[in-house]
Amino acid sequence: MDIVYVILAVLVATPLLYLASLKGQYHVRRSRNISCDINTVFDKLRDFKSWPEWSPWLIHEPDTLLSYSDSFDEPGGYYTWDGKFVGAGKLTHLEFDRPVAIRQKLEFQRPFKSICQIGFDLKETGNGTGVSWSMHGHMPFLLRFMIRRMVPMIQKDYDLGLAMLAGQLDPEAEYPRISFEGECRLQEVRCLCKGFAGNLPDMQKAMQSGFPELAQYVQDQGARKTGTPRSVYHKVNSDKMYFECDMAVPVTGEINQGPYSLKTCAAGRYFRTVLRGHYDYLPLVLYSAFAHLQMYKIRVDRSRPSIEIYENDPQDCASSNEWITGVYIPIR
């Protein structure tokens, strides 16, 4: 029996020792320049009723119940949220240093209880206002293991929120608009493909030349395109921003695959998310789409690739804010 007790003690102690070795504190800070004067930015940030216009969380549940205190845009003012999927909490203005700083307290009630400090630091730049958004907090002992994954997630949320904020303040800015449109079914399609494996910057460069190259080859072969170009992602490592994918053009008719490959994208069920904005925002959209599925407990089919379909031609658009991309994540 003594051996049993020893084994049980070790089983209990090992995870506790691991948690004790982890830091309980975390810090996040993300920045962006916005082409707008500093006082206008400051007033936008202190106006809690404007936050639904650019919140990277409320886009997941637009009908979240929101309530506001009297003088919600002054120190001591607050707003609360209560949603089925985004949880519940309270954000309070603590201190203003107009127009360069706002300090806030964020209190989570669901899905777990936690308190952290939020800060906005503003600085005039040569072409607008530099905005830095920060979060500093302490994770409960038993949840310390979450910090490693949580911090990169908050960073992506902050990047998305700042980009949407820029769009609210500067109509000329490049900014993303995201809509979660729900389940759909893609039909089987035959594609001429060019493969890629590497990091995000290299992938972006490869696509700039790869898609025109594929389109020209299809034209030279006398084949016919049957749809708009797409990217088929076979492997995505969002932490290291590493991708393995195919640049693909749907085709029909006889075609010599030459230096490329002919592949069939199978039919199946997908969850469709739409980006209206520059392709540079697609990694954030992909992150948001997976986060949305997790919130709504929709099961991802990881045996099939995710797909981006570029639904209009950038050359036909007045600005990148008119580019439309459908992001399709396979679901069970």
Backbone as numpy.savetxt, mean C-alpha at the origin, in Angstrom:
# Nx Ny Nz CAx CAy CAz Cx Cy Cz
8.41 -37.65 36.60 7.59 -36.44 36.60 8.45 -35.18 36.60
9.61 -35.25 37.29 10.48 -34.08 37.34 10.89 -33.67 35.93
11.16 -34.65 35.08 11.56 -34.34 33.70 10.43 -33.64 32.97
9.19 -34.09 33.20 8.03 -33.46 32.56 7.93 -32.00 32.97
8.12 -31.73 34.28 8.04 -30.35 34.75 9.14 -29.49 34.14
10.32 -30.06 34.01 11.43 -29.33 33.40 11.11 -28.98 31.95
10.59 -29.96 31.22 10.25 -29.73 29.81 9.18 -28.65 29.70
8.16 -28.74 30.56 7.10 -27.71 30.53 7.67 -26.33 30.85
8.57 -26.27 31.82 9.17 -24.98 32.19 9.96 -24.40 31.04
10.70 -25.27 30.33 11.48 -24.80 29.18 10.57 -24.30 28.08
9.47 -25.04 27.82 8.53 -24.63 26.77 7.90 -23.28 27.08
7.65 -23.03 28.35 7.07 -21.74 28.75 8.11 -20.64 28.72
9.31 -20.97 29.22 10.33 -19.94 29.37 10.93 -19.49 28.04
11.04 -20.40 27.06 11.72 -20.06 25.81 11.06 -18.89 25.08
9.74 -18.92 24.84 9.15 -17.76 24.17 9.21 -16.49 25.00
9.14 -16.63 26.34 9.23 -15.44 27.18 10.62 -14.83 27.11
11.64 -15.67 27.09 13.01 -15.17 26.95 13.20 -14.50 25.60
12.59 -15.09 24.56 12.69 -14.49 23.23 12.04 -13.10 23.23
10.84 -12.99 23.80 10.16 -11.70 23.85 10.97 -10.69 24.66
11.59 -11.15 25.74 12.39 -10.24 26.57 13.60 -9.71 25.83
14.06 -10.46 24.83 15.23 -10.02 24.06 14.88 -8.97 23.01
13.58 -8.79 22.76 13.15 -7.84 21.74 12.92 -6.46 22.33
13.19 -5.44 21.56 12.90 -4.09 21.99 11.39 -3.86 21.95
10.90 -3.20 22.97 9.46 -2.92 23.02 9.08 -1.65 22.30
10.06 -0.76 22.09 9.75 0.52 21.47 9.93 0.45 19.95
9.18 1.27 19.25 9.31 1.36 17.79 9.16 2.82 17.37
9.72 3.12 16.22 9.66 4.49 15.70 9.55 4.43 14.18
8.63 5.23 13.66 8.41 5.33 12.21 8.43 6.80 11.84
9.07 7.11 10.71 9.08 8.50 10.22 9.17 8.47 8.70
8.22 9.12 8.04 8.20 9.19 6.58 7.97 10.64 6.18
8.53 11.02 5.02 8.50 12.42 4.61 8.14 12.55 3.13
7.61 13.72 2.79 7.29 14.03 1.40 7.22 15.55 1.26
7.63 16.03 0.09 7.47 17.45 -0.22 6.13 17.66 -0.91
5.39 18.68 -0.47 4.09 19.01 -1.06 4.15 20.43 -1.59
3.75 20.60 -2.83 3.81 21.93 -3.47 2.64 22.78 -3.00
2.77 23.24 -1.77 1.70 24.04 -1.16 2.33 24.82 -0.01
1.78 25.98 0.32 2.40 26.78 1.37 2.19 26.14 2.73
3.07 26.44 3.65 3.14 25.73 4.92 1.89 25.93 5.77
1.27 27.11 5.76 0.09 27.35 6.57 -1.12 26.55 6.07
-1.22 26.40 4.75 -2.31 25.59 4.20 -2.16 24.13 4.58
-0.93 23.63 4.54 -0.68 22.24 4.95 -1.01 22.06 6.43
-0.56 22.99 7.25 -0.81 22.92 8.69 -2.31 22.86 8.97
-3.08 23.73 8.31 -4.52 23.77 8.54 -5.22 22.49 8.08
-4.71 21.89 7.02 -5.27 20.63 6.54 -5.05 19.53 7.56
-3.85 19.48 8.13 -3.52 18.43 9.09 -4.29 18.58 10.39
-4.53 19.80 10.84 -5.23 19.96 12.11 -6.73 19.77 11.98
-7.25 19.79 10.75 -8.68 19.61 10.51 -9.00 18.12 10.42
-9.39 17.52 11.54 -9.67 16.09 11.55 -10.77 15.69 10.57
-11.68 16.59 10.26 -12.76 16.24 9.34 -12.27 16.11 7.90
-11.03 16.54 7.64 -10.47 16.35 6.31 -9.72 15.02 6.18
-9.48 14.36 7.30 -8.65 13.15 7.27 -9.25 12.02 6.43
-10.57 11.80 6.41 -11.10 10.74 5.54 -10.76 10.90 4.07
-10.42 12.13 3.65 -10.08 12.37 2.25 -8.72 11.78 1.86
-7.86 11.55 2.87 -6.51 11.08 2.53 -5.99 10.00 3.48
-6.87 9.49 4.34 -6.44 8.45 5.28 -6.13 7.14 4.55
-4.96 6.55 4.77 -4.63 5.27 4.12 -5.35 4.08 4.76
-6.06 4.32 5.86 -6.79 3.24 6.54 -8.29 3.30 6.24
-8.87 4.49 6.22 -10.31 4.59 6.00 -10.72 4.21 4.59
-9.77 4.17 3.63 -10.13 3.71 2.29 -10.56 2.24 2.33
-10.15 1.51 3.36 -10.53 0.10 3.47 -11.96 -0.07 3.96
-12.47 0.92 4.66 -13.82 0.84 5.21 -14.41 2.25 5.28
-14.87 2.78 4.12 -15.32 4.17 4.06 -16.49 4.50 4.98
-17.30 3.49 5.35 -18.44 3.76 6.21 -18.12 3.58 7.69
-16.84 3.60 8.03 -16.43 3.57 9.44 -17.13 4.69 10.21
-17.62 4.38 11.41 -18.28 5.38 12.23 -17.24 6.34 12.80
-17.38 7.63 12.47 -16.47 8.67 12.95 -17.23 9.65 13.83
-16.60 10.09 14.90 -17.20 11.14 15.73 -16.12 12.14 16.13
-16.53 13.38 16.32 -15.59 14.47 16.55 -15.98 15.25 17.81
-14.97 15.70 18.54 -15.21 16.54 19.72 -15.51 17.96 19.27
-15.98 18.77 20.20 -16.04 20.21 19.95 -14.60 20.71 19.77
-14.43 21.72 18.95 -13.09 22.29 18.69 -12.10 21.19 18.33
-12.53 20.31 17.41 -11.70 19.17 17.01 -10.42 19.57 16.31
-10.32 20.83 15.84 -9.13 21.29 15.14 -8.23 22.16 16.01
-8.39 22.04 17.33 -7.56 22.78 18.28 -6.94 21.81 19.28
-5.88 22.23 20.01 -5.30 21.36 21.03 -6.38 20.88 22.01
-6.37 19.60 22.31 -7.40 19.00 23.14 -8.53 18.38 22.34
-8.67 18.78 21.09 -9.70 18.21 20.23 -9.32 16.81 19.76
-10.33 16.03 19.42 -10.06 14.65 19.02 -11.12 14.15 18.05
-10.81 13.02 17.43 -11.83 12.26 16.72 -11.66 10.80 17.05
-12.76 10.05 16.96 -12.73 8.62 17.21 -13.22 7.89 15.97
-12.77 6.65 15.82 -13.26 5.80 14.74 -13.66 4.45 15.30
-14.65 3.84 14.67 -15.13 2.53 15.11 -15.61 1.78 13.87
-14.82 0.82 13.43 -15.15 0.07 12.24 -15.08 -1.42 12.49
-15.79 -2.17 11.69 -15.78 -3.62 11.80 -14.44 -4.20 11.39
-13.80 -3.57 10.41 -12.57 -4.11 9.83 -11.32 -3.32 10.20
-11.44 -2.00 10.36 -10.26 -1.18 10.66 -10.06 -0.98 12.15
-10.92 -1.58 12.97 -10.76 -1.47 14.41 -11.35 -0.17 14.96
-10.93 0.16 16.18 -11.46 1.34 16.86 -10.35 2.05 17.61
-10.51 3.36 17.76 -9.51 4.13 18.49 -9.83 5.59 18.56
-8.85 6.36 19.02 -9.04 7.80 19.25 -7.73 8.52 18.96
-7.81 9.65 18.28 -6.65 10.48 17.98 -6.90 11.88 18.53
-5.98 12.36 19.36 -6.16 13.63 20.06 -5.02 14.59 19.74
-5.37 15.85 19.44 -4.36 16.90 19.32 -3.83 17.25 20.71
-2.52 17.17 20.90 -1.91 17.54 22.18 -1.35 18.95 22.17
-0.64 19.31 21.07 0.09 20.58 21.07 0.30 21.05 19.64
0.13 22.35 19.42 0.43 22.98 18.13 1.60 23.95 18.30
2.49 23.95 17.33 3.51 24.99 17.19 3.36 25.51 15.76
2.42 26.40 15.59 2.06 26.85 14.25 3.19 27.64 13.63
3.55 27.37 12.34 2.98 26.36 11.47 3.91 25.16 11.27
4.77 24.89 12.26 5.85 23.93 12.00 5.67 22.56 12.66
4.73 22.42 13.61 4.64 21.13 14.30 3.25 20.90 14.88
2.83 19.64 14.88 1.62 19.17 15.54 1.99 17.91 16.31
1.56 17.82 17.56 1.80 16.63 18.36 0.44 16.03 18.75
0.35 14.70 18.65 -0.91 14.02 18.88 -0.70 12.75 19.70
-1.80 12.27 20.29 -1.80 10.98 20.99 -2.77 10.04 20.27
-2.29 8.85 19.94 -3.10 7.85 19.25 -3.36 6.69 20.22
-4.65 6.40 20.42 -5.05 5.33 21.33 -5.82 4.27 20.54
-5.25 3.08 20.43 -5.94 1.96 19.78 -6.78 1.22 20.83
-8.00 0.90 20.45 -8.87 0.08 21.30 -9.03 -1.33 20.73
-9.14 -1.42 19.40 -9.24 -2.69 18.69 -8.37 -2.59 17.45
-7.72 -3.67 17.03 -7.83 -5.05 17.50 -7.02 -5.34 18.77
-6.19 -4.40 19.22 -5.52 -4.55 20.50 -5.34 -3.15 21.08
-5.13 -3.09 22.38 -4.99 -1.80 23.05 -3.53 -1.35 23.03
-3.33 -0.10 22.65 -1.97 0.45 22.59 -2.07 1.97 22.51
-1.06 2.65 23.00 -0.99 4.12 22.94 0.34 4.50 22.32
0.32 5.45 21.41 1.57 5.93 20.82 1.48 7.43 20.54
2.62 8.01 20.29 2.72 9.44 20.03 2.89 9.68 18.53
2.14 10.63 18.02 2.17 10.97 16.60 2.69 12.39 16.44
3.49 12.61 15.40 4.01 13.96 15.16 4.00 14.32 13.69
3.71 15.58 13.42 3.89 16.16 12.09 4.87 17.31 12.22
5.92 17.29 11.42 6.90 18.37 11.39 6.93 18.95 9.99
6.76 20.27 9.89 6.65 20.96 8.61 7.82 21.93 8.45
8.30 22.03 7.22 9.42 22.92 6.93 9.25 23.49 5.53
9.41 24.80 5.43 9.33 25.44 4.12 10.51 25.00 3.26
10.23 24.67 2.01 11.26 24.30 1.06 11.20 25.27 -0.12
12.12 25.11 -1.03 12.14 26.01 -2.18 10.94 25.87 -3.08
10.27 24.71 -3.02 9.13 24.48 -3.91 7.91 23.95 -3.15
7.73 24.41 -1.90 6.55 24.00 -1.16 6.85 23.77 0.30
6.34 22.65 0.83 6.46 22.33 2.24 6.91 20.89 2.42
7.97 20.69 3.17 8.38 19.35 3.54 7.57 18.88 4.73
6.92 17.74 4.61 6.06 17.20 5.67 6.66 15.88 6.15
6.93 15.78 7.44 7.39 14.54 8.05 6.33 14.05 9.03
5.95 12.79 8.90 4.90 12.16 9.72 5.57 11.06 10.53
5.45 11.10 11.84 6.15 10.14 12.68 5.20 9.47 13.67
5.63 8.30 14.12 4.92 7.56 15.17 5.95 6.96 16.09
5.71 7.10 17.39 6.60 6.52 18.39 5.73 5.83 19.43
6.03 4.57 19.70 5.20 3.85 20.65 5.92 2.71 21.32
5.18 2.03 22.18 5.71 0.90 22.92 4.71 -0.24 22.80
5.15 -1.38 22.32 4.28 -2.52 22.12 4.19 -3.34 23.42
2.99 -3.79 23.78 2.86 -4.66 24.96 3.80 -5.86 24.87
4.25 -6.33 26.03 5.30 -7.37 26.09 4.97 -8.57 25.20
3.76 -9.08 25.30 3.42 -10.30 24.57 3.25 -10.07 23.07
3.24 -8.79 22.64 3.07 -8.48 21.22 4.33 -7.91 20.59
5.45 -7.95 21.31 6.69 -7.37 20.77 7.13 -8.02 19.46
6.80 -9.29 19.30 7.21 -9.99 18.08 6.59 -9.37 16.83
5.53 -8.57 16.99 4.85 -7.96 15.85 5.60 -6.76 15.29
6.51 -6.17 16.06 7.14 -4.90 15.66 7.89 -5.04 14.35
8.59 -6.15 14.17 9.42 -6.32 12.98 8.60 -6.22 11.70
7.39 -6.76 11.71 6.54 -6.69 10.53 5.68 -5.43 10.53
5.35 -4.93 11.71 4.45 -3.80 11.81 5.08 -2.51 11.28
6.35 -2.27 11.60 7.00 -1.02 11.21 7.02 -0.84 9.68
7.44 -1.84 8.88 7.38 -1.65 7.42 5.95 -1.42 6.91
4.96 -2.01 7.57 3.57 -1.80 7.16 3.16 -0.36 7.41
3.50 0.16 8.58 3.16 1.55 8.89 3.88 2.50 7.93
5.13 2.18 7.59 5.86 3.01 6.64 5.12 3.09 5.30
4.63 1.96 4.82 3.89 1.96 3.55 2.59 2.75 3.68
1.89 2.58 4.81 0.66 3.35 5.04 0.95 4.85 5.05
2.03 5.25 5.72 2.38 6.67 5.78 2.75 7.20 4.39
3.51 6.41 3.62 3.85 6.85 2.26 2.58 7.06 1.42
1.64 6.13 1.54 0.40 6.24 0.80 -0.41 7.43 1.28
-0.51 7.61 2.60 -1.27 8.74 3.13 -0.70 10.08 2.71
0.63 10.23 2.75 1.25 11.48 2.34 1.04 11.75 0.85
1.07 10.69 0.05 0.82 10.86 -1.39 -0.61 11.33 -1.64
-1.57 10.74 -0.93 -2.96 11.17 -1.09 -3.18 12.57 -0.54
-2.49 12.91 0.55 -2.56 14.27 1.09 -2.07 15.28 0.06
-0.96 14.95 -0.61 -0.43 15.84 -1.64 -1.47 16.08 -2.74
-2.20 15.03 -3.11 -3.23 15.18 -4.13 -4.38 16.07 -3.69
-4.68 16.05 -2.39 -5.73 16.93 -1.87 -5.32 18.40 -1.87
-4.03 18.64 -1.66 -3.55 20.02 -1.52 -3.03 20.61 -2.82
-2.59 19.77 -3.74 -1.99 20.25 -4.99 -2.59 19.50 -6.17
-3.53 20.08 -6.88 -4.19 19.40 -8.00 -3.22 18.97 -9.10
-2.03 19.59 -9.16 -1.05 19.24 -10.18 -0.15 18.09 -9.76
-0.26 17.65 -8.52 0.63 16.60 -8.01 0.27 15.25 -8.61
1.27 14.37 -8.71 0.99 12.98 -9.00 0.58 12.31 -7.69
-0.58 11.67 -7.70 -1.06 11.04 -6.48 -1.95 9.85 -6.83
-2.08 8.90 -5.91 -2.87 7.69 -6.19 -4.31 7.83 -5.70
-5.22 7.22 -6.44 -6.60 7.00 -5.99 -6.85 5.51 -6.09
-7.29 4.92 -4.99 -7.41 3.46 -4.90 -8.85 3.10 -4.61
-9.37 2.10 -5.32 -10.70 1.58 -5.02 -10.64 0.06 -4.99
-11.27 -0.51 -3.98 -11.33 -1.96 -3.82 -12.67 -2.42 -4.39
-12.63 -3.09 -5.53 -13.84 -3.33 -6.29 -14.42 -4.73 -6.16
-13.72 -5.62 -5.47 -14.33 -6.89 -5.14 -13.98 -8.03 -6.08
-14.68 -9.15 -5.85 -14.39 -10.38 -6.57 -14.79 -10.28 -8.04
-13.97 -10.90 -8.90 -14.26 -10.98 -10.32 -13.64 -12.27 -10.86
-13.85 -12.53 -12.14 -13.27 -13.71 -12.77 -12.56 -13.29 -14.04
-11.30 -13.69 -14.17 -10.54 -13.47 -15.38 -10.61 -14.71 -16.26
-10.76 -14.49 -17.55 -10.81 -15.60 -18.49 -9.40 -16.01 -18.91
-9.30 -17.22 -19.41 -8.02 -17.71 -19.91 -7.56 -16.86 -21.08
-6.26 -16.57 -21.12 -5.74 -15.74 -22.20 -4.31 -16.22 -22.54
-3.99 -16.21 -23.81 -2.68 -16.61 -24.31 -1.83 -15.36 -24.49
-0.60 -15.37 -23.97 0.23 -14.17 -23.95 1.64 -14.44 -24.47
2.19 -13.44 -25.14 3.61 -13.42 -25.46 4.30 -12.74 -24.29
5.32 -13.38 -23.72 5.88 -12.93 -22.44 7.39 -12.71 -22.52
7.83 -11.76 -21.72 9.25 -11.52 -21.49 9.48 -11.53 -19.99
10.36 -12.41 -19.53 10.55 -12.59 -18.09 11.48 -11.56 -17.48
11.34 -11.40 -16.16 12.21 -10.50 -15.40 12.36 -11.05 -13.99
13.55 -10.88 -13.41 13.80 -11.18 -12.00 14.77 -10.15 -11.47
14.40 -9.48 -10.38 15.29 -8.47 -9.81 14.56 -7.53 -8.89
15.22 -6.40 -8.56 14.65 -5.45 -7.62 13.71 -4.46 -8.31
13.06 -3.63 -7.51 12.04 -2.74 -8.03 12.58 -1.72 -9.04
13.67 -1.01 -8.75 14.15 -0.04 -9.74 14.50 -0.68 -11.08
15.16 -1.86 -11.02 15.51 -2.55 -12.27 14.27 -3.02 -13.01
13.25 -3.45 -12.26 12.02 -3.89 -12.91 11.33 -2.73 -13.62
11.30 -1.57 -12.97 10.67 -0.41 -13.59 11.38 -0.03 -14.89
12.72 -0.08 -14.89 13.47 0.21 -16.11 13.19 -0.83 -17.18
13.16 -2.10 -16.78 12.92 -3.18 -17.74 11.56 -3.05 -18.39
10.57 -2.63 -17.63 9.21 -2.51 -18.18 9.09 -1.34 -19.15
9.85 -0.28 -18.90 9.80 0.88 -19.80 10.21 0.51 -21.21
11.14 -0.43 -21.34 11.57 -0.86 -22.67 10.91 -2.17 -23.09
10.58 -3.01 -22.11 10.08 -4.35 -22.40 8.72 -4.37 -23.07
7.78 -3.58 -22.59 6.44 -3.60 -23.17 6.41 -3.05 -24.59
7.06 -1.91 -24.89 7.11 -1.47 -26.29 7.80 -2.49 -27.20
8.81 -3.16 -26.66 9.53 -4.18 -27.42 8.59 -5.34 -27.78
7.81 -5.81 -26.82 6.85 -6.88 -27.07 5.79 -6.45 -28.08
5.25 -5.25 -27.91 4.21 -4.76 -28.81 4.72 -4.66 -30.24
5.95 -4.20 -30.41 6.53 -4.07 -31.75 6.73 -5.45 -32.37
7.16 -6.40 -31.56 7.38 -7.76 -32.08 6.06 -8.38 -32.54
4.99 -8.19 -31.75 3.68 -8.72 -32.14 3.25 -8.11 -33.48
3.47 -6.82 -33.62 3.10 -6.13 -34.87 3.93 -6.66 -36.04
5.22 -6.83 -35.83 6.10 -7.32 -36.90 5.73 -8.74 -37.32
5.22 -9.53 -36.39 4.84 -10.90 -36.68 3.46 -11.01 -37.35
2.77 -9.90 -37.43 1.44 -9.91 -38.05 0.38 -10.54 -37.17
0.67 -10.70 -35.89 -0.32 -11.24 -34.96 -1.21 -10.10 -34.44
-2.22 -10.46 -33.67 -3.17 -9.45 -33.19 -3.23 -9.48 -31.66
-3.13 -8.30 -31.06 -3.30 -8.21 -29.61 -4.78 -8.38 -29.26
-5.04 -9.12 -28.18 -6.42 -9.35 -27.76 -6.73 -8.71 -26.41
-5.85 -7.86 -25.95 -6.07 -7.19 -24.67 -4.92 -6.26 -24.37
-5.05 -5.54 -23.29 -4.01 -4.59 -22.90 -2.87 -5.30 -22.19
-1.66 -4.70 -22.16 -0.51 -5.34 -21.53 -0.75 -5.61 -20.05
0.00 -6.57 -19.53 -0.14 -6.94 -18.13 1.20 -7.44 -17.59
1.31 -7.43 -16.27 2.44 -8.05 -15.58 1.91 -9.18 -14.74
2.59 -10.32 -14.84 2.18 -11.51 -14.09 3.27 -11.81 -13.07
2.93 -11.69 -11.79 3.92 -11.79 -10.72 3.94 -13.20 -10.13
5.05 -13.90 -10.40 5.19 -15.26 -9.90 5.79 -15.29 -8.50
6.59 -14.28 -8.16 7.19 -14.22 -6.83 7.36 -12.76 -6.44
6.93 -12.42 -5.23 7.06 -11.06 -4.71 7.58 -11.13 -3.29
8.69 -10.46 -3.04 9.22 -10.30 -1.69 9.13 -8.81 -1.36
8.05 -8.43 -0.66 7.80 -7.01 -0.41 8.81 -6.40 0.57
9.42 -7.23 1.43 10.43 -6.70 2.35 11.69 -6.28 1.61
12.14 -7.13 0.68 13.36 -6.84 -0.07 13.07 -6.17 -1.42
11.77 -5.99 -1.74 11.35 -5.43 -3.02 11.98 -6.20 -4.18
11.86 -7.52 -4.10 12.37 -8.42 -5.14 11.18 -9.04 -5.87
11.29 -9.11 -7.21 10.17 -9.56 -8.02 10.64 -10.55 -9.10
9.83 -11.56 -9.33 9.96 -12.41 -10.50 8.63 -12.36 -11.24
8.67 -11.89 -12.50 7.41 -11.66 -13.20 7.60 -11.83 -14.71
6.48 -11.85 -15.40 6.45 -11.81 -16.85 5.78 -10.53 -17.30
6.43 -9.81 -18.21 5.74 -8.78 -18.97 4.99 -9.50 -20.09
3.70 -9.26 -20.22 2.87 -10.08 -21.11 1.94 -9.24 -21.97
1.79 -9.68 -23.23 0.85 -9.05 -24.16 -0.08 -10.15 -24.68
-1.38 -10.07 -24.42 -2.32 -11.08 -24.94 -2.35 -11.07 -26.47
-2.27 -12.24 -27.08 -2.22 -12.33 -28.54 -3.11 -13.47 -29.03
-3.44 -13.40 -30.32 -4.14 -14.48 -30.99 -3.54 -14.66 -32.37
-3.76 -15.82 -32.95 -3.22 -16.09 -34.28 -1.84 -16.71 -34.20
-1.30 -17.04 -35.38 0.02 -17.66 -35.47 1.09 -16.63 -35.15
2.05 -17.04 -34.31 3.15 -16.14 -33.96 4.36 -16.98 -33.57
5.49 -16.63 -34.10 6.76 -17.25 -33.72 7.23 -16.59 -32.44
7.41 -17.38 -31.37 7.74 -16.76 -30.10 9.12 -16.14 -30.08
9.99 -16.52 -31.00 11.31 -15.89 -31.08 12.04 -15.93 -29.76
12.58 -14.78 -29.30 13.35 -14.76 -28.05 12.45 -14.71 -26.80
11.15 -14.73 -26.99 10.21 -14.61 -25.87 9.60 -15.98 -25.56
8.50 -16.01 -24.87 7.81 -17.26 -24.57 6.31 -17.06 -24.71
5.62 -18.11 -25.09 4.16 -18.11 -25.16 3.62 -18.86 -23.95
2.78 -18.18 -23.18 2.23 -18.78 -21.97 0.72 -18.54 -21.93
0.04 -19.40 -21.21 -1.40 -19.25 -21.02 -1.68 -18.85 -19.58
-2.34 -17.71 -19.42 -2.80 -17.29 -18.09 -4.15 -17.95 -17.84
-4.21 -18.83 -16.86 -5.42 -19.61 -16.63 -6.55 -18.74 -16.09
-7.79 -19.17 -16.37 -8.96 -18.49 -15.81 -9.02 -18.72 -14.30
-9.70 -17.83 -13.60 -9.83 -18.03 -12.16 -10.47 -16.86 -11.45
-10.69 -17.04 -10.14 -11.28 -16.00 -9.29 -10.19 -15.07 -8.79
-10.50 -13.78 -8.81 -9.56 -12.76 -8.37 -10.30 -11.69 -7.59
-9.55 -10.98 -6.75 -10.06 -9.76 -6.12 -9.44 -8.59 -6.86
-10.29 -7.68 -7.33 -9.85 -6.57 -8.17 -9.73 -5.28 -7.36
-8.55 -4.68 -7.43 -8.30 -3.35 -6.86 -7.84 -2.46 -8.01
-8.30 -1.21 -8.02 -7.98 -0.32 -9.14 -7.16 0.87 -8.64
-6.06 1.13 -9.33 -5.26 2.34 -9.13 -5.52 3.30 -10.26
-5.84 4.52 -9.90 -5.85 5.63 -10.85 -4.69 6.54 -10.47
-3.61 6.45 -11.24 -2.41 7.19 -10.90 -1.18 6.55 -11.50
-0.03 7.13 -11.20 1.24 6.70 -11.78 1.59 5.27 -11.38
2.25 4.57 -12.29 2.66 3.19 -12.01 3.61 3.08 -10.82
4.31 4.17 -10.48 5.22 4.12 -9.33 4.49 3.78 -8.04
3.17 4.01 -8.00 2.42 3.73 -6.79 1.95 2.27 -6.70
2.22 1.48 -7.73 1.71 0.11 -7.74 2.21 -0.75 -6.57
3.48 -0.65 -6.14 3.88 -1.44 -4.96 3.05 -1.12 -3.72
2.70 0.17 -3.53 1.85 0.53 -2.40 0.43 0.00 -2.57
-0.04 -0.01 -3.81 -1.38 -0.52 -4.07 -1.43 -2.03 -3.83
-0.39 -2.73 -4.26 -0.33 -4.17 -4.04 -0.33 -4.47 -2.54
0.45 -3.71 -1.78 0.46 -3.86 -0.32 -0.94 -3.61 0.25
-1.59 -2.53 -0.18 -2.91 -2.18 0.34 -3.95 -3.24 -0.03
-3.82 -3.80 -1.23 -4.78 -4.83 -1.66 -4.66 -6.07 -0.77
-3.43 -6.52 -0.48 -3.26 -7.68 0.39 -3.73 -7.36 1.81
-3.48 -6.13 2.28 -3.95 -5.74 3.61 -5.47 -5.76 3.66
-6.10 -5.32 2.59 -7.56 -5.30 2.52 -8.11 -6.72 2.62
-7.51 -7.65 1.88 -7.97 -9.03 1.92 -7.81 -9.63 3.31
-6.71 -9.28 3.97 -6.48 -9.78 5.32 -7.53 -9.24 6.28
-7.84 -7.94 6.17 -8.86 -7.34 7.03 -10.21 -8.02 6.86
-10.56 -8.32 5.61 -11.88 -8.87 5.30 -11.88 -10.40 5.33
-10.75 -10.98 5.75 -10.63 -12.43 5.87 -10.98 -13.15 4.56
-10.47 -12.60 3.47 -10.61 -13.24 2.15 -9.33 -14.01 1.89
-9.45 -15.28 1.60 -8.28 -16.15 1.48 -7.61 -15.99 0.12
-6.30 -15.76 0.13 -5.51 -15.62 -1.09 -5.10 -17.01 -1.57
-5.16 -17.23 -2.87 -4.67 -18.47 -3.47 -3.23 -18.24 -3.91
-2.29 -18.63 -3.07 -0.88 -18.33 -3.33 -0.26 -19.28 -4.36
-1.04 -20.22 -4.84 -0.53 -21.10 -5.90 -0.62 -20.45 -7.28
-1.31 -19.33 -7.37 -1.47 -18.63 -8.65 -0.87 -17.23 -8.56
-0.41 -16.67 -9.67 0.23 -15.35 -9.63 -0.78 -14.21 -9.55
-0.33 -13.11 -8.95 -1.09 -11.86 -9.02 -0.81 -11.20 -10.37
-1.75 -10.37 -10.82 -1.66 -9.79 -12.16 -1.98 -8.30 -12.10
-1.21 -7.51 -12.81 -1.54 -6.10 -13.07 -1.93 -5.96 -14.53
-3.07 -5.36 -14.79 -3.51 -5.11 -16.16 -3.57 -3.60 -16.37
-2.82 -3.11 -17.36 -2.73 -1.68 -17.62 -3.85 -1.32 -18.60
-4.91 -0.73 -18.06 -6.18 -0.69 -18.77 -6.34 0.46 -19.75
-5.43 1.40 -19.73 -5.43 2.43 -20.78 -4.00 2.78 -21.15
-3.85 3.48 -22.26 -2.53 3.83 -22.78 -2.11 5.19 -22.23
-0.97 5.26 -21.51 -0.52 6.55 -20.98 -0.43 7.64 -22.04
-0.15 7.27 -23.29 -0.04 8.27 -24.35 -1.38 8.92 -24.66
-2.47 8.28 -24.27 -3.79 8.85 -24.50 -4.28 9.71 -23.34
-3.45 9.86 -22.30 -3.87 10.56 -21.09 -3.17 11.91 -20.96
-3.90 12.87 -20.41 -3.33 14.20 -20.21 -2.30 14.21 -19.08
-2.47 13.35 -18.08 -1.51 13.26 -16.97 -1.51 11.85 -16.42
-0.52 11.56 -15.62 -0.40 10.21 -15.04 -1.55 9.91 -14.08
-2.21 10.94 -13.56 -3.33 10.71 -12.65 -4.51 10.05 -13.36
-4.48 10.00 -14.69 -5.55 9.35 -15.45 -5.21 7.91 -15.83
-3.98 7.46 -15.53 -3.63 6.09 -15.85 -4.45 5.14 -14.97
-4.94 4.07 -15.56 -5.78 3.11 -14.82 -5.13 1.73 -14.87
-4.93 1.16 -13.70 -4.35 -0.18 -13.58 -5.24 -1.03 -12.69
-5.62 -2.21 -13.19 -6.33 -3.16 -12.36 -5.34 -4.13 -11.73
-5.40 -4.27 -10.42 -4.55 -5.20 -9.67 -5.42 -6.38 -9.27
-5.04 -7.57 -9.72 -5.86 -8.77 -9.52 -5.09 -9.77 -8.65
-5.61 -10.03 -7.46 -5.01 -11.00 -6.55 -5.86 -12.27 -6.55
-5.25 -13.43 -6.81 -6.03 -14.67 -6.87 -6.59 -15.04 -5.50
-7.84 -15.43 -5.48 -8.48 -15.80 -4.22 -9.10 -17.19 -4.35
-9.36 -17.81 -3.21 -9.92 -19.16 -3.19 -11.45 -19.11 -3.22
